[in-house]
Amino acid sequence: MSGVSPAAAAAVAGISESELATLEAAGTIPEKINLPELGKILGLHPQKLAALASGWLPSPKKLSGWRELRMFTTRSDELAVNCYLVWDSATRGAALFDTGLDARPILETIAAGGLVLKHIFITHSHWDHVEALPAIRAAFPNAQLHSGSPNVPVNQRNLPDKIVRLGELSISHRATPGHAVDGVTYLVSHWPQSAPAVAFVGDAIFAGSIGRGNQSWEVARQKVREEILSLPLETLICPGHGPMTTVAEEVESNPFF
């Protein structure tokens, strides 16, 4: 992202290039490392980077305030990916945000709850987020697909200013490219009992990190700053990988900002 060579980064950190390579590959932090100086040269907030290296994590999230929200984490080898199901308690209509790698736990939850899948929202079209899409669509062929991908028919994309209603819930979207050209963040609001809004962000941002800037690192950071971190501080962030977090926690602790 920064264009800094491994040799230059290792030098300011006071470690060898091999130690830096091990840090990047395995997360093993050398006993003596100058994290503040490393953060400066890489364009990361020095104090936030040091806190992250010391074990910072967002607080555990209790979903009692969002009773109609479930997270599914499916795995393949060393990869774990999240997807999310929400529903309206009155109508039993449901919406799925990404599909993960395995449709079975999603379909089992839908069946057990007497739900009907009305909408499928895709944050971006990378394989790990859509691997189970064929199985989901086979089970619910009438569910409307929403995606920013140019491979999806125009009338099924989530176009600007379009609001999708799911009973009392309101679902809007914000373009968050950078990691993926078709990156979209979906915002679900008007939860029962006035629970905070929930942002399904895909790989735009993670707890303490961001997604790789495959399209553009600068665009990735800009869009997260403008479209996600500008949301109310209490907004729940549901990422494609890792734990749930909040806007407040990322503003306070994410070293990319």
Secondary structure, 3 states (H helix, E strand, C coil): CCCCCHHHHHHHHCCCHHHHHHHHHHCCCCCCCCHHHHHHHHCCCHHHHHHHHCCCCCCCCCHHHCCCEEEEEEEECCEEEEEEEEECCCCCEEEEECCCCCCHHHHHHHHHCCCEEEEEEECCCCHHHHCCHHHHHHHCCCCEEEECCCCCCHHHCCCCCCCEEECCEEEEEEECCCCCCCCEEEEEECCHHHCCCEEEEECCEECCEECCCCCCHHHHHHHHHHHHCCCCCCCEEEECCCCCEEHHHHHHHCCCC
